[in-house]
């Protein structure tokens, strides 16, 4: 019963996209996946081709009330940041162990840094989405500091929305790659198919099966999947070739 935390200290880096498509990829690989959104204004359903009016049930709600897409159980936990029993509840449910038989992916908003840090200490993996904007690079020391030594050992970084046609983006991505080393497990290219699929109320895989972003996420899934069954950090087993510049 593995726990994956998706959290970036900076908003706008595509954290929800990463959480949703990691869930879809892991489910395709045979994992039993639940995705839990903690955002006050939830955009998670958009990535599953659900209309804006969709309301997700709470984690403790009956299975009869759950929203299930492609075998993935979509839930929300908006009160989690203020609930002292939230983390003990996850422990009681068995999500602080390894094993892909049940996988819980948490989509934690950037503003909930304290909650994210506490969750990362119990997670099988922490995926931190970055972009190549200068303000993101300026926050990197803070990101390392907030993660702490224990949390950093579980943290892997992903560059999202990379426009490699832009010189600054390429240079900044190279800087991040040099700084992070094997902790940078991949990148997701900027792809207009992503917002287009949302506008068309279709999943990315259905709308654009040859999407560059989709191919990049699937490579990330191949890296993350084995980590669900072991205590070894994702980045420690990642090959340098996993990032194709």
C-alpha positions in Angstrom: 0.0 0.0 0.0 2.2 2.8 -1.3 1.8 6.5 -0.8 3.0 9.0 -3.5 3.0 12.7 -2.7 2.8 15.1 -5.6 3.7 18.6 -4.3 5.6 21.6 -5.6 6.3 24.6 -3.4 5.5 26.8 -6.4 2.1 26.9 -8.0 1.6 26.7 -11.7 4.1 23.9 -12.4 1.5 21.3 -13.4 1.3 19.4 -10.1 -2.2 18.2 -10.7 -1.4 17.1 -14.2 1.5 15.0 -12.9 -0.7 13.4 -10.2 -3.5 12.6 -12.6 -1.3 11.1 -15.3 0.9 9.2 -12.9 -2.4 7.6 -11.6 -3.5 6.8 -15.1 -0.1 5.3 -16.0 0.1 3.2 -12.8 -3.4 2.0 -13.3 -2.6 0.9 -16.8 0.4 -1.0 -15.3 -2.0 -2.9 -13.0 -1.8 -0.9 -9.8 -4.9 -0.3 -7.7 -4.9 3.6 -7.5 -6.8 6.2 -5.5 -6.1 9.9 -6.1 -6.8 12.3 -3.3 -7.1 16.0 -4.1 -6.6 18.6 -1.3 -7.2 21.7 -3.4 -10.0 24.1 -2.4 -10.8 24.6 -6.1 -10.4 21.2 -7.6 -9.1 20.8 -11.2 -8.3 17.1 -10.9 -11.5 15.9 -12.6 -10.5 17.8 -15.8 -7.7 15.5 -16.5 -10.1 12.5 -16.4 -12.5 14.0 -18.9 -15.0 14.9 -16.3 -17.1 18.1 -16.4 -16.5 21.1 -14.1 -19.6 20.3 -12.2 -18.1 17.0 -10.9 -18.0 16.7 -7.1 -15.6 14.2 -5.6 -16.4 12.3 -2.5 -14.3 12.4 0.7 -11.8 9.6 1.3 -14.0 8.1 4.1 -17.2 8.2 2.0 -19.0 5.1 0.8 -17.7 3.4 -2.3 -21.2 3.8 -3.8 -20.6 7.6 -3.8 -17.1 7.5 -5.3 -16.1 8.7 -8.8 -14.2 6.1 -10.6 -12.5 6.6 -14.0 -10.4 3.9 -15.7 -10.5 2.0 -12.4 -9.1 5.0 -10.5 -10.9 6.1 -7.4 -11.0 10.0 -7.3 -11.5 11.6 -3.9 -11.0 14.8 -2.1 -9.7 15.8 1.4 -10.0 19.6 1.6 -10.0 19.6 5.4 -6.8 17.5 5.6 -4.4 20.4 6.3 -6.4 21.2 9.5 -7.2 17.6 10.5 -4.8 16.3 13.1 -6.1 12.8 12.5 -5.5 12.8 8.7 -2.0 11.3 8.8 -2.8 8.8 11.5 -5.8 7.7 9.4 -3.5 7.1 6.4 -1.3 5.0 8.6 -4.2 3.0 9.9 -5.3 2.4 6.3 -1.9 0.9 5.6 -0.6 3.5 3.2 2.8 3.9 4.9 4.0 0.6 3.5 5.4 -0.6 0.2 3.4 -2.5 -2.4 1.5 -1.6 -5.5 -1.6 -3.6 -4.5 -3.1 -0.3 -3.3 -1.5 3.0 -4.2 -2.6 6.4 -2.9 -1.5 9.5 -4.8 -1.9 12.8 -3.0 -2.3 16.0 -5.0 -1.1 18.6 -2.4 -1.4 22.3 -3.3 1.7 24.4 -3.2 0.4 26.5 -0.3 0.2 23.4 2.0 3.9 23.1 2.6 3.8 22.0 6.2 1.4 19.2 5.4 3.4 18.2 2.4 6.6 17.9 4.5 4.9 15.7 7.1 3.4 13.5 4.4 6.7 13.1 2.6 8.3 11.7 5.7 5.9 8.7 5.4 5.7 8.5 1.6 7.1 5.9 -0.7 7.9 8.7 -3.1 7.6 12.5 -3.4 7.3 13.9 -7.0 8.1 17.6 -7.2 7.2 19.3 -10.4 9.3 22.2 -11.5 9.3 24.6 -14.5 12.2 26.4 -16.0 11.1 29.9 -15.0 13.7 32.1 -13.2 11.5 32.5 -10.2 11.3 28.7 -9.8 15.1 28.4 -9.9 15.3 31.1 -7.2 13.1 28.9 -5.0 15.3 25.8 -5.3 17.3 26.4 -2.1 14.1 26.9 -0.2 12.7 23.7 -1.7 15.7 21.7 -0.5 15.5 23.3 3.0 11.8 22.7 3.4 12.1 19.0 2.4 14.6 18.3 5.1 17.2 15.5 5.0 14.6 12.7 5.5 12.1 14.1 3.0 14.8 14.9 0.5 15.8 11.3 0.4 12.3 10.5 -1.0 12.1 13.4 -3.3 12.4 13.2 -7.1 12.1 16.2 -9.4 10.4 16.5 -12.7 10.7 19.4 -15.1 7.3 20.1 -16.5 6.1 22.1 -19.5 9.6 22.3 -21.0 9.7 24.4 -24.1 13.1 23.3 -25.5 12.7 25.7 -28.5 13.5 28.6 -26.1 17.1 29.2 -25.3 16.5 30.3 -21.7 14.4 27.3 -21.0 17.1 25.0 -22.4 19.8 26.7 -20.3 17.7 26.6 -17.2 16.9 23.0 -17.7 20.5 22.2 -18.1 21.2 24.0 -14.8 18.5 22.1 -13.0 19.9 18.8 -14.4 23.4 19.6 -13.2 22.1 20.7 -9.8 19.7 17.8 -9.1 21.8 15.0 -10.7 19.9 11.7 -10.4 17.2 13.3 -8.4 15.9 14.7 -11.6 14.1 11.7 -13.0 12.7 13.2 -16.2 11.0 16.0 -18.0 7.6 16.6 -19.6 7.6 18.7 -22.8 5.3 21.6 -23.3 2.4 20.2 -25.4 -0.7 22.1 -26.6 -2.6 18.8 -26.6 -2.8 19.0 -22.8 -5.1 22.1 -22.6 -6.8 21.1 -25.8 -7.8 17.7 -24.4 -9.3 19.4 -21.3 -11.2 21.9 -23.4 -12.6 18.9 -25.4 -13.5 17.0 -22.2 -11.4 14.1 -23.3 -8.5 12.3 -21.7 -5.1 13.2 -23.2 -4.6 9.5 -24.2 -7.8 9.6 -26.2 -7.5 13.1 -27.7 -3.8 12.9 -28.6 -2.4 9.3 -28.3 0.9 10.5 -29.8 1.2 13.4 -27.4 4.8 14.2 -26.5 3.7 15.0 -22.9 1.9 11.7 -22.6 5.0 9.8 -23.8 7.2 11.6 -21.3 4.8 10.8 -18.4 4.8 7.1 -19.4 8.6 7.1 -19.1 8.2 8.5 -15.6 5.7 5.8 -14.7 8.3 3.1 -15.7 10.7 4.7 -13.2 8.2 5.1 -10.4 6.5 1.7 -10.7 9.3 -0.5 -9.3 9.8 1.9 -6.4 6.3 1.0 -5.1 7.7 -2.4 -4.0 10.9 -1.3 -2.3 12.3 1.2 0.2 14.9 2.3 -2.3 14.5 5.9 -3.4 13.4 6.4 -7.0 16.2 8.7 -7.9 18.9 6.4 -6.5 17.9 3.8 -9.1 17.2 6.2 -11.9 19.6 6.1 -14.9 21.1 9.3 -16.2 19.6 8.4 -19.6 16.1 8.7 -18.1 16.3 12.4 -18.9 16.5 12.9 -22.6 17.4 16.6 -23.3 
